[in-house]
Amino acid sequence: MSVSATARITAVADGRGGTALPVLESDGPLAVRRTRSPEPAYARVTVVGAMSAPLGGDRLAIEVRAEDGARVTVDSAAATVALPGAGPDAGPASYDVRLRVGERAELRWLPEQLVSARDSALDMTTRAELAGSARLVLREEQVLGRHGERTGRLSTRLTVRRSGRPLLDQHLAYGPGTPGGWDGAAVLGGHRAVGQLLVVDPAFDDRPPLPRLLGPTAALTPLVGPAVLVTAVAADARLLRAVLDEALEDLQKGSKVPSGG
């Protein structure tokens, strides 16, 4: 039996230099918990999976709002594993992430990896709406198949708008039934982990990073925004995370981008 569930998080400035969380709503397999933040000015919320999900046919969603002046980090306790449904008619699962960041607000969206298990099918969308002075650090990582198995079908789309104007719209697809060449030399080149780091920061208006390669399988690309997109592939999740963490640390040296936590 498929599940439909939505979790909601709202962060607001508390007027004393910190951030309050007036809305923490959990539903079904999505449990959200306030956790300790190493920085007093930032609230931190961790998404904890209460059951196996998403399965084929499930409809899951997370909505995060960082209101004006709020600063919040949202992470997860463990990797999310997309699994096949209970029957042949289950259909694909969907996972919809909706982010909204207000003026002078900062959101760090830093979940653990999404693992596409064999015979699973998942459509994932991430949509972010940013005010002109908002900051965003967004990391997405996908692992194609568990150890020793083939990947399932995975489709991801990331859409970001800033001040009502498009900043990024990217669609990726992997696995059985997707257009040919996804695992070829021009895309994954046999690697099993793929990820991206998007940093949107008004500080890049004055100090835009230069485009460059970050090793043999990663690249940094400035976007009109001001924003930077880092894309990378790697043999496994550990190596992928190391590349993205190093890229974020390097970006912090030249801007006021918040740390990755």
DAHUVEN-V621905 format. One record per helix or strand of 3 or more residues. SS is the DSSP state (alpha for helix, beta for strand). FROM is the first residue (numbers start at 0). LEN is the number of residues. If there is no record, write none. Layout:
ss->{SS,SS}
from->{FROM,FROM}
len->{LEN,LEN}
This chain:
ss->{beta,beta,beta,beta,beta,beta,beta,beta,beta,beta,beta,beta,beta,beta,beta,alpha,beta,beta,alpha}
from->{3,18,29,42,58,70,79,92,105,113,120,134,152,164,192,201,217,226,236}
len->{10,7,5,7,8,6,4,9,5,3,10,10,10,10,8,4,6,8,17}
